[in-house]
Amino acid sequence: MEDNKDMNVDVQETNEQVEKTYTQEEFDKALQSEVDKRVTQAMKSAQKKADARVKEAEKLAQMNEQQRYEYELDSREKAIMEKERALALAENKAQAASVLADKGISTKLVDFVVAEDAETMMENINVIEAEFKASVKAEVEKRLATSTPKKNLPTDKPISKEDFNRMKLTEQAALFQSNPELYKQLTSK
């Protein structure tokens, strides 16, 4: 019977206690396991790179002088083409940001429209612009279809000092923004 009480207490404690504590030995073992796993991954990655370099060297060793020259030239051309492509994308991104800003569209959308050639980029910009304007138009029409709040309409009668004193601070601030001269007249004593 006493064993059942101990068992119930243990079950209750485990239900209440979500956080597990580790001994130093368990922690060291888990840490060592994670370190081993990451070191193994790094070693595999380094081994792949080394194998690629060895394969490249063997390939170059089997070539004659002319083949080696052509291969190195081809490698350099590929690297230059890749750098030119990256530069063109960066230039197109800057140009797209400028066009978006001119059209009044957020420049945060530049990654969605940038392309390798100018024609595709302009098509993307035009699609984004058309969809953006359609969304804004739909939202404006939706809001205009609702009833207009009457409280926010300006009144035709002049505001007296008593009316001004009954206004909330936000309304007084709005009056200050919209008509500073009237605000100064009402606040002067």
C-alpha positions in Angstrom: 0.0 0.0 0.0 2.8 2.3 0.9 4.5 1.4 -2.5 1.3 2.6 -4.3 1.5 6.0 -2.5 5.1 6.4 -3.6 4.2 5.5 -7.1 1.3 8.0 -7.2 3.6 10.7 -5.8 6.2 9.9 -8.5 3.5 10.1 -11.3 2.3 13.4 -9.9 5.8 14.8 -9.7 6.6 13.8 -13.3 3.3 15.3 -14.5 4.1 18.6 -12.8 7.8 18.6 -13.6 8.3 19.2 -17.3 11.9 20.4 -17.1 14.5 17.6 -16.9 17.7 18.1 -15.0 20.9 16.4 -16.1 23.9 15.2 -14.1 27.3 16.5 -15.1 28.1 13.1 -16.6 24.9 13.1 -18.7 25.5 16.6 -19.8 29.2 15.9 -20.8 28.1 12.8 -22.7 25.4 14.7 -24.7 27.8 17.6 -25.3 30.5 15.2 -26.5 28.0 13.5 -28.8 27.0 16.8 -30.4 30.7 17.8 -30.8 31.5 14.5 -32.4 28.6 14.8 -34.8 29.6 18.3 -35.9 33.3 17.4 -36.2 32.4 14.4 -38.3 30.3 16.6 -40.6 33.1 19.1 -40.9 35.6 16.3 -41.7 33.3 14.9 -44.4 32.9 18.3 -46.0 36.6 18.9 -45.9 37.2 15.4 -47.3 34.8 16.1 -50.2 36.7 19.3 -51.0 40.0 17.6 -50.8 38.8 14.8 -53.0 37.6 17.3 -55.6 41.0 19.0 -55.6 42.8 15.7 -56.0 40.5 14.7 -58.8 41.1 18.1 -60.4 44.9 17.7 -60.0 44.8 14.2 -61.5 42.7 15.5 -64.4 45.2 18.3 -65.0 48.2 15.8 -64.7 46.7 13.7 -67.5 46.4 16.7 -69.8 49.1 17.9 -72.1 50.1 21.6 -72.1 47.6 22.8 -74.6 44.7 20.9 -72.9 45.7 22.3 -69.5 45.8 25.9 -70.9 42.3 25.4 -72.5 40.9 24.0 -69.3 42.2 26.8 -67.1 41.0 29.3 -69.7 37.6 27.7 -69.7 37.5 27.7 -65.8 38.4 31.4 -65.7 35.7 32.2 -68.4 33.1 30.4 -66.3 34.2 32.3 -63.2 34.0 35.6 -65.0 30.6 34.8 -66.5 29.3 34.0 -63.0 30.6 37.3 -61.6 29.1 39.2 -64.6 25.8 37.5 -64.0 25.9 38.4 -60.3 26.8 42.0 -61.2 24.0 42.2 -63.7 21.5 41.0 -61.1 22.7 43.6 -58.7 22.4 46.3 -61.3 18.9 45.1 -62.2 17.9 45.0 -58.6 19.0 48.6 -58.2 17.2 49.6 -61.3 14.0 47.7 -60.2 14.1 49.5 -56.8 14.3 52.8 -58.6 11.4 52.0 -60.9 9.3 50.7 -58.0 10.0 53.8 -56.0 9.0 56.0 -59.0 5.7 54.1 -59.3 5.0 54.5 -55.6 5.4 50.8 -54.8 7.4 49.6 -51.8 11.0 48.8 -52.6 10.8 45.8 -50.3 9.2 44.0 -53.2 12.3 44.3 -55.4 13.3 40.7 -54.9 9.9 39.6 -56.4 10.5 41.5 -59.6 14.2 41.4 -60.3 15.2 39.2 -63.3 18.3 38.6 -65.4 16.9 40.6 -68.4 15.2 44.0 -68.4 12.1 42.8 -70.4 11.2 40.2 -67.8 11.9 42.5 -65.0 9.6 45.2 -66.4 6.9 42.6 -67.0 7.2 41.6 -63.4 7.0 45.2 -62.2 3.9 45.9 -64.3 2.2 42.8 -62.9 3.0 43.8 -59.3 1.9 47.4 -60.0 -1.4 46.3 -61.6 -2.2 43.9 -58.8 -1.2 46.4 -56.1 -3.5 49.1 -57.6 -6.3 46.6 -58.0 -6.0 45.6 -54.4 -5.9 49.2 -53.2 -8.9 50.1 -55.4 -10.9 47.2 -54.0 -10.1 48.1 -50.4 -11.0 51.8 -51.0 -14.3 50.8 -52.6 -15.0 48.4 -49.8 -14.4 51.2 -47.2 -16.4 53.8 -49.1 -19.4 51.4 -49.3 -19.6 51.5 -45.5 -21.6 54.2 -43.7 -19.6 57.3 -42.9 -19.1 58.1 -39.2 -21.0 61.3 -38.4 -18.9 62.2 -35.4 -15.7 63.0 -37.3 -17.3 65.4 -39.8 -16.3 69.0 -39.3 -19.1 71.3 -37.9 -20.3 74.4 -39.6 -20.7 76.4 -36.3 -17.7 78.0 -34.7 -16.1 76.4 -31.7 -16.5 78.3 -28.4 -14.1 78.2 -25.4 -16.7 76.0 -23.6 -16.8 73.6 -26.5 -13.0 73.6 -26.6 -12.8 72.8 -22.9 -15.2 69.9 -23.3 -13.1 68.4 -26.1 -10.9 65.4 -25.4 -7.2 65.9 -25.6 -7.0 64.0 -28.9 -9.7 66.3 -30.4 -7.8 69.3 -29.2 -4.6 68.0 -30.8 -6.4 67.4 -34.0 -7.7 71.0 -33.9 -4.1 72.2 -33.3 -3.0 70.3 -36.4 -5.8 71.4 -38.6 -6.2 75.0 -37.5 -3.4 76.4 -35.3 -4.7 80.0 -35.3 -8.1 78.9 -33.9 -6.3 76.7 -31.3 -4.2 79.7 -30.2 -7.3 81.9 -29.9 -9.1 79.3 -27.8 -6.2 78.6 -25.5 -5.3 82.2 -24.8 -6.8 83.6 -21.6 
